[in-house]
Amino acid sequence: MPRRTRLRACPIDQARNSLVIELAELAKTVSEQLTRAKAKTFGDVAAFVDLSAEEYKVKLGGKKGNLTLHSFDGRYKLQIATAESITFDERLQAAKELLDQCAADWSDGTREEVKIVLQNTFQTDREGNLSVGKILGLRRWAITDARWQAAMRAISESIQVIGSKQYIRFYERVGMTDRYVPIPLDMVAV
């Protein structure tokens, strides 16, 4: 990226430059500290879980799931949550076709609400992605139509886990209540 140069910078330009450089260096330092804190937290918690499992002569394997740890006095709570990235394979198209057949038969040309709900469920966002939550939400409906049941089976079988991310959250208890408030670690939240 080319540098903007002037023959002579005025005092406000120099002050802006100094401010931006100072704050960018601070941001880099904080970012590095957060990176180290994250690595330490994951490492220390994994070692603690292994230590705890050793008490029962159990060897845990594979990726750990969600976990909540409390301080002895209950003042602090640490949560590690794993969120999976889910997509669907080609079987989702078969499910959509079965659901479209159900909607066509059920609405019988009189009421279009069922079609609208299903169209909304399979609508993509600006990036062309489907809403995993909306699609999986269809499985909560207790509909006995054989085509619906086949579509739900196709949806279940089309789920592909393509990755996962782990999140660390810290909380502090509010006084002597059962309520915890998050300890914010992102700049937007503070």
Secondary structure, 3 states (H helix, E strand, C coil): CCCCCCCCCCHHHHHHHHHHHHHHHHHHHHHHHHHHHHHHHHHHHHHHHHHHHHCCCCCCCCCCCCEEEECCCCCEEEEEEEEEEEEECCHHHHHHHHHHHHHHHHHCCCCCHHHHHHHHHCCCCCCCCCCHHHHHHHHHCCCCCHHHHHHHHHHHHHEEEEEEEEEEEEEEECCCCCCEEECCCCCCCC
